[in-house]
Every structure is written in structure tokens, then in C-alpha cells.
Amino acid sequence: MAPRIFITRRVFDDAVRYLEAHAEVVGNPTDRVLAPAELKDAAAESDGLLALLTDRVDSELLAACPRLKVVANFAVGYNNIDLDAAAARGVLITNTPGVLTETTADFAWALLMAAARRVAEADRFVRDGKFRAWGPRMLLGHDVHGKTLGLIGMGRIGRSVARRAAGFGMRILYHDVSEVGPDAAADLNARWAPMEEVLAEADFVSVHVPLLPATRHLLDDAAFARMKPHCIVINTSRGPVVDERALVRALGEGRIAGAGLDVYEREPDIEPGLTELENVVLAPHIASASHETRLRMCMMAAENLVAGLEGRRPPNLVNPDAWDATRP
Ligand code: 8YV
């Protein structure tokens, strides 16, 4: 009997066709995020799940799906999945690393440029009919070239953001648990520094860490207090890495100059006060949303799913222990 796959949202036809060649495929007919109870019902008989960050894969869902062997997350992050609960049931979990690195770095730069040069605000200004005459002090922003970029997290995406800074003649200070090698540091014009120094020296701070207990509220009141008043903060990682209330306070009181956010603490809810601030550019979690990259992510998730269902080790397994535990 062909295995059964449930896809939690409408995805890409190429990926669905690929899955249909290997399994019986059922999709969410509504194309909206299913509530936990709806997801449990819809996925109950599935052997494989193609899930998104908006799907909570917890012990309750796993218990409701006794046949489940593989959950392929359509994302590089997997903080929506309870790995301990998956391990307890021997469910394989996969993600989509690598394919979204460059696209996400492009978008971090889009936010950085937009916040520094007030692009979103300028667009609102023109649309609102406020552009009546050129003015020497109209919508002044901050230069990007020649400045210091502070990167918190120097993994794949952090390094990719760093590479783009070369074109702007920027110096890079970064903080991470481990240092990049001396050749990479020289190539990127980057120097490791303690977190406090990165925050105090940078003109732009961009966050590229996964959400872990240690990274929750990494940027809080104390962190904003260390930054320069003209500092601009960019977050394309995970919302809870930034304490949003503290950010609203820092922006509102002019303790920092601006922010560009793609992710939020309680998505899709936005912290009260954030939308009223002119000096913040807000995007709805679209850093990886290019035609090319989202298709690649989806195909990667589909390939992981089929591999796991066919008894092959999925190429992007995040819980190898579960794989080892299911081997004879
Ligand atoms: C996506 C992401 O926007 O991959 C991730 O971890 O946050 C983004 O690439 C999202 O996950 C799509 O489901």
C-alpha cells in the first residue's frame, strides 16, 4: 500500500507531482493555517507530513498520528517541532538548509537599506501626496557605505550577509559561539568580538542565530542601551531573539535610530506600538520568499519526505538519533 502524505498548506505543483509519484497525497483544501485540532484530524492517518513553521508539531499531534514516520519541515528552522517528542516516537524530522541562505541574506540587506535610507517611509510620503517640493533636509537617512556592520551569529546566513558588505566597504564585527577561521575572517574583513563590543561599536546590528533558550531575548533593554543612538537593528532570524517590547521602547525613545524586521515574537501578531513607529520597516516573514528559493525549499522537503518513507536516510535529517533508533 502506498504511504500517505499530508501537506499542511497549498505548496508548489512540481513538488506535489513528485510526491504523488511516490505516495497517496492529501493537501489542506483550505490553504489557511489549520488549528491544532484540525491538523490532528487531517493528518491522523498519515505516514509523512510536509509541515510549515506555522504548524505546531508537538507530542499531542504526534500521538494523534500513530503511523507518522517523517515530518519534513518546509524551513531551515524547526523551532515549531518538539524534537524530544519526535525522538520518543522515532519520527524523523528534516529541514531545508542551504538553499535559502543567499535569498535570506539578500533580504536582510533589503531591510538594512530600507531602514537606513527610509525607503518605506519615503514611499508612504510620496503616496500620501506629501512630495510637494524637493527639500535639502527632507527624509535624511544614514549612510551605509564605510560603516561598521555588527553580526550576531556567523553561520551560513551571517557569512552570506557579511560577503555583501564588502561592496559597501564596511568593516565587520561579529559575535558567535565559535570564530570563523583566519582566512574567512580576512576574506570577510570580519573580526570576532565580545557581544558587548559588537553592540557598542556597530552602526548596524543584524541577527542571524537560531532560536534556542540561550538566544531568546538576546537583544533586550540592556543590549539596546549599549548601542549607538544611530544604530539600526535588523532581524531576519526568529522573532523571540529580540525582546519586542524593549525594541519598541528603544525606538520610541530614540535610543536607537531604526529597525528592519521580518520576524516577530508572536507571529502574525505585531507588538503594540511597532506599527505606529515611522523608523521601523516591517515585513511579513518573507526573507526566503523568492520564486526560485521557495520552490527549491519545497522540493527539498519533498525529497526528504520520500527518502524517509522509502527507508532511506533523508539528506537533511535533524534528529539522527531517531534514525539510529529505527535501524534494525
Ligand atoms: C520561511 C524560515 O519563510 O526557513 C526558515 O526557517 O524562517 C523561512 O525561510 C519559512 O520558514 C517558510 O515556512
Residues whose N, C-alpha, C, O or C-beta is under 5 A from the ligand:
A	BS01	8YV	L52 L53 F74 A75 V76 G77 L100 H285 S288
